[in-house]
Amino acid sequence: MEIAITRMSSKGQVVIPAEMRANIPEGEKLLIIQNGGQIIMKKASELDKNVAEDIEFAKRTEEAWKRIEEGKGIKMDFDKFVEKMKKW
């Protein structure tokens, strides 16, 4: 494991120290994950297909919660919900 220290600029930019970016080509997309007090950065090109699917599911779930909080959700009883799910 390597450890380095960097700083965030007033524009929110963070420089990855040279010794840490040796294997990151210019233009590489990076995935940033915040988990409590941790920030994890991963190369997007190295994501496992399942992780990518999980991230997409998490985004859709977050968007759905926002719609519900804005009062744009659909309410239905449990039996009606199950019937709709069977049709999928």
C-alpha positions as CSV (number, residue, x, y, z in Angstrom):
1,M,0.0,0.0,0.0
2,E,1.2,3.5,-0.9
3,I,0.2,6.6,1.0
4,A,0.6,10.2,-0.1
5,I,-0.8,13.6,0.9
6,T,-2.4,16.1,-1.4
7,R,-4.7,19.1,-1.1
8,M,-8.0,20.2,-2.6
9,S,-8.0,23.6,-4.4
10,S,-10.7,26.2,-4.0
11,K,-12.2,24.9,-7.2
12,G,-12.5,21.4,-5.8
13,Q,-9.5,20.0,-7.8
14,V,-7.2,17.4,-6.3
15,V,-3.8,16.5,-7.7
16,I,-2.9,12.9,-7.6
17,P,0.7,12.7,-6.6
18,A,3.1,11.7,-9.4
19,E,4.1,8.4,-7.7
20,M,0.4,7.4,-7.5
21,R,-0.5,8.2,-11.1
22,A,2.2,6.3,-12.9
23,N,-0.2,3.7,-14.1
24,I,-3.1,6.1,-14.8
25,P,-3.1,7.2,-18.5
26,E,-4.2,10.7,-19.4
27,G,-7.9,10.8,-20.0
28,E,-8.6,7.7,-17.8
29,K,-12.0,8.0,-16.2
30,L,-11.9,7.6,-12.4
31,L,-14.7,6.4,-10.1
32,I,-14.9,8.3,-6.8
33,I,-16.8,6.6,-4.0
34,Q,-17.5,8.3,-0.7
35,N,-18.2,6.1,2.3
36,G,-18.5,8.0,5.5
37,G,-15.1,9.5,6.1
38,Q,-13.4,7.6,3.3
39,I,-13.0,8.6,-0.3
40,I,-12.0,5.8,-2.7
41,M,-10.8,6.3,-6.2
42,K,-10.7,3.5,-8.8
43,K,-9.9,3.4,-12.5
44,A,-13.3,3.1,-14.3
45,S,-11.6,0.8,-17.0
46,E,-10.9,-1.8,-14.3
47,L,-14.4,-2.0,-12.9
48,D,-16.0,-5.4,-12.8
49,K,-19.2,-5.6,-14.8
50,N,-21.1,-6.4,-11.6
51,V,-19.8,-3.4,-9.9
52,A,-20.8,-1.2,-12.8
53,E,-24.3,-2.7,-12.7
54,D,-24.5,-2.1,-8.9
55,I,-23.5,1.5,-9.4
56,E,-26.1,2.0,-12.1
57,F,-28.7,0.4,-9.8
58,A,-27.7,2.8,-6.9
59,K,-28.0,5.8,-9.2
60,R,-31.5,4.8,-10.3
61,T,-32.5,4.1,-6.7
62,E,-31.2,7.5,-5.6
63,E,-33.2,9.2,-8.5
64,A,-36.3,7.3,-7.5
65,W,-36.0,8.4,-3.9
66,K,-35.6,12.0,-5.0
67,R,-38.8,11.7,-7.1
68,I,-40.7,10.2,-4.1
69,E,-39.4,13.1,-1.9
70,E,-40.7,15.6,-4.4
71,G,-44.1,14.0,-4.3
72,K,-43.8,12.4,-7.7
73,G,-44.1,8.8,-6.5
74,I,-46.9,6.4,-7.2
75,K,-48.8,4.9,-4.2
76,M,-50.4,1.5,-4.4
77,D,-51.3,-1.3,-2.0
78,F,-49.2,-4.4,-1.7
79,D,-51.4,-6.7,-3.8
80,K,-51.6,-4.3,-6.7
81,F,-47.8,-3.9,-6.5
82,V,-47.3,-7.7,-6.7
83,E,-49.7,-7.9,-9.7
84,K,-47.7,-5.3,-11.5
85,M,-44.4,-7.0,-10.7
86,K,-45.7,-10.3,-12.1
87,K,-46.4,-8.6,-15.5
88,W,-42.7,-7.5,-15.7
